[in-house]
Amino acid sequence: MKRNGKMESAMIDSIYLDERLELRWYKPESFSPLYKYQLCIMQDGNDYFQMGRIATLSDQLHSDSQIKNTVFAGIHYRDRYDRIDKYHPDGKKHEAFLQFLLHEVLPVLEDDLPTLHMGATRTLMGDSLAGTLSLVAALRFPHTFGGVVMQSPLVDETVMREVRDAKQLDSLSIYHTIGTNETSVPTSFGKEMDFVEPNRSLQEYFQSKTMDYTYRELEDADHTWKYWQRDMKRVLTDVFG
């Protein structure tokens, strides 16, 4: 499918992760340095561009004026073990990955794009474990990343501890979905996990706080891109509209 916008990319030689990573971002057709842009940084970036069809949706929603000026950027992972290392709070590269996001990804994007340089205009988005990472990064750095979109995040006791320890929930805007059929999800940890109950517990905690929080359960949806993609247009218009 022909795209109207423009995909840009940069290779980052990360001093924190000691590896070379590609960062890609999609500018809408109407892009102009005279406008200011919201920024959405997606973990599992290639999945969001390919299976989530983010570029196509960006074209469509910008041209219909259904979302405000937004640039979608993506970072991908090597394999499922690399993903655990970087995205889970107990992962051995997790702290380094947070520093990479903060000090290497963000400067590249803000060097190229006219953004508002405010936490409220920067959103982290991810599915499953990438949603977990998006949440934890925003909990740790609420002044830098003010928005979170998490689709079916992995929630365990470590994640709940991060949530309970967070000091500034009131400055975050969180959009959270889970499928009602996600009760026995095969994971990279080598075991099946129930995602529904832990996500409902997380929802109860957030609902008890004074914060901007949206929660949706997707009826009969399981832990696959089929359902995340189906919900994507609503996600983008709700969060970036």
C-alpha positions in Angstrom: 0.0 0.0 0.0 1.3 3.4 -1.0 2.2 5.6 1.9 1.8 9.4 1.8 4.1 10.3 4.7 7.8 9.6 5.0 9.7 7.0 7.0 13.0 8.1 8.4 15.6 6.1 10.3 18.8 6.4 12.2 21.3 3.9 13.7 22.1 4.5 17.3 25.4 3.2 18.7 24.2 2.9 22.3 26.8 3.4 25.0 24.3 2.1 27.5 23.4 -1.1 25.8 26.8 -1.6 23.9 25.0 -2.4 20.7 23.8 -0.8 17.5 20.0 -0.3 17.3 17.8 1.1 14.5 15.3 3.8 15.3 12.5 4.5 12.7 9.9 7.2 12.7 7.1 8.1 10.4 6.3 11.7 9.5 2.8 12.4 8.2 2.2 13.8 4.7 1.3 17.2 6.1 4.6 17.3 8.1 6.1 20.8 8.4 8.8 22.2 10.6 6.4 25.1 11.3 4.1 22.8 13.3 4.7 21.2 16.7 4.3 17.4 17.0 3.3 15.0 19.7 5.7 12.0 19.9 4.7 8.4 20.3 7.6 6.0 20.9 6.7 2.3 20.3 8.5 -0.6 21.8 8.1 -3.7 19.5 8.4 -1.0 16.8 8.5 -3.2 13.7 5.4 -5.1 14.9 3.5 -1.8 15.3 4.6 -0.6 11.8 3.9 -4.0 10.1 1.1 -5.7 12.0 -0.3 -2.6 13.7 -0.3 -0.7 10.4 0.7 2.4 12.2 1.9 4.3 9.1 -1.3 3.6 7.2 -3.4 4.7 10.1 -1.3 7.8 10.7 -1.9 8.8 7.0 -5.6 8.2 7.3 -6.2 9.8 10.7 -4.1 12.9 10.0 -5.8 13.4 6.6 -9.3 13.1 8.3 -8.1 15.4 11.2 -9.0 12.6 13.7 -5.6 13.0 15.5 -3.4 16.0 16.3 0.0 16.2 14.7 1.8 13.1 15.8 5.0 11.4 14.8 5.2 7.6 15.5 8.6 6.2 16.2 9.6 2.6 16.8 12.5 0.5 18.3 12.6 -3.2 17.8 14.2 -6.1 19.7 16.6 -8.9 18.5 14.7 -11.9 19.8 12.4 -12.9 22.6 15.2 -13.3 25.1 16.5 -9.8 24.3 13.0 -8.6 24.8 12.8 -10.0 28.3 16.3 -8.6 29.2 15.3 -5.1 28.1 11.5 -4.8 28.8 10.9 -6.6 32.1 11.9 -4.7 35.3 13.9 -7.7 36.4 15.7 -8.0 33.0 19.5 -7.7 33.0 19.4 -4.9 30.4 16.3 -3.1 31.7 18.0 -0.2 33.4 20.4 0.3 30.5 17.4 0.3 28.1 15.6 3.0 30.1 18.8 5.1 29.9 18.9 4.4 26.1 15.4 5.6 25.7 16.0 8.7 27.8 19.4 9.8 26.6 19.8 8.3 23.2 16.4 7.8 21.5 14.7 11.0 22.6 17.5 13.4 21.6 17.7 11.9 18.1 14.0 12.4 17.6 13.9 15.8 19.2 16.8 16.9 17.1 14.9 16.1 13.9 11.4 17.0 14.9 9.7 20.1 16.1 8.2 18.8 19.3 6.9 20.5 22.4 9.6 19.2 24.8 7.0 18.4 27.4 6.2 15.1 29.1 2.5 15.5 28.4 3.2 15.4 24.6 5.4 12.2 24.7 3.7 8.8 24.9 5.2 5.4 25.2 3.3 2.5 23.5 3.7 -1.2 23.6 2.0 -4.6 23.5 2.4 -7.4 26.1 5.9 -7.1 27.6 6.5 -3.9 25.5 3.5 -2.5 27.3 5.0 -3.3 30.6 8.2 -1.5 29.6 6.2 1.6 28.5 4.4 1.7 31.9 7.6 1.3 34.0 9.5 3.9 32.0 6.7 6.5 32.5 6.4 5.6 36.2 10.1 6.2 36.6 10.3 9.3 34.4 6.9 11.0 34.6 8.3 14.4 33.6 9.8 13.0 30.4 7.1 10.6 29.3 3.6 11.7 30.3 1.5 9.2 28.3 1.3 5.4 28.2 -0.5 3.1 25.9 -0.3 -0.6 27.0 -2.1 -3.3 25.2 -2.3 -6.5 27.2 0.8 -5.8 29.4 2.4 -8.4 31.4 1.7 -7.6 35.1 3.4 -9.5 37.9 4.5 -8.7 41.4 7.6 -6.9 40.3 5.5 -4.6 38.0 2.9 -4.0 40.8 5.8 -3.0 43.1 6.9 -0.4 40.5 3.3 0.8 40.4 2.9 1.1 44.1 6.3 2.9 44.5 5.4 5.5 41.8 5.3 9.0 43.2 3.6 11.0 40.5 0.7 9.0 39.0 -1.4 12.1 38.8 0.9 13.5 36.1 0.4 10.5 33.8 -2.2 9.7 31.2 -2.6 5.9 30.9 -4.6 3.9 28.3 -4.9 0.3 29.1 -6.6 -2.7 27.3 -6.8 -6.4 28.0 -8.6 -9.2 26.1 -11.1 -11.3 28.1 -9.7 -14.5 26.6 -6.1 -13.9 27.8 -6.3 -16.4 30.6 -3.6 -18.8 29.5 -1.0 -16.9 27.4 2.2 -18.8 26.4 5.1 -16.5 27.4 8.9 -16.3 26.7 9.4 -17.3 30.3 8.5 -20.8 29.3 5.2 -21.0 31.0 1.5 -20.0 30.4 0.2 -17.1 32.4 -3.2 -15.6 33.2 -3.0 -12.0 32.0 -6.6 -11.1 32.9 -6.7 -11.2 36.7 -3.3 -9.3 37.1 -4.5 -6.6 34.6 -7.8 -6.3 36.5 -5.8 -5.8 39.8 -3.7 -3.1 38.1 -6.9 -1.5 36.9 -8.4 -1.5 40.4 -5.3 0.2 41.8 -5.3 2.9 39.1 -9.0 3.5 39.5 -8.4 4.2 43.2 -6.1 7.0 42.3 -6.7 10.6 41.0 -5.3 10.3 37.5 -6.1 10.3 33.8 -6.8 6.6 33.2 -8.7 4.7 30.5 -9.3 1.0 30.8 -11.0 -1.3 28.3 -11.6 -5.0 28.2 -11.8 -6.4 24.6 -14.5 -9.0 24.5 -13.4 -12.5 23.4 -10.0 -11.1 22.4 -6.8 -13.1 23.0 -3.1 -12.2 23.2 -2.5 -11.7 19.5 -1.9 -8.9 17.0 -5.3 -9.7 15.3 -7.0 -8.0 18.3 -4.5 -5.3 19.0 -4.6 -4.2 15.4 -8.4 -4.3 15.3 -8.5 -1.9 18.3 -5.7 0.4 17.0 -7.8 3.1 15.3 -9.8 3.6 18.5 -6.6 3.7 20.6 -5.0 6.3 18.3 -8.0 8.5 18.1 -8.7 8.3 21.9 -5.1 9.0 22.8 -3.9 11.4 20.1 -7.2 12.9 19.0 
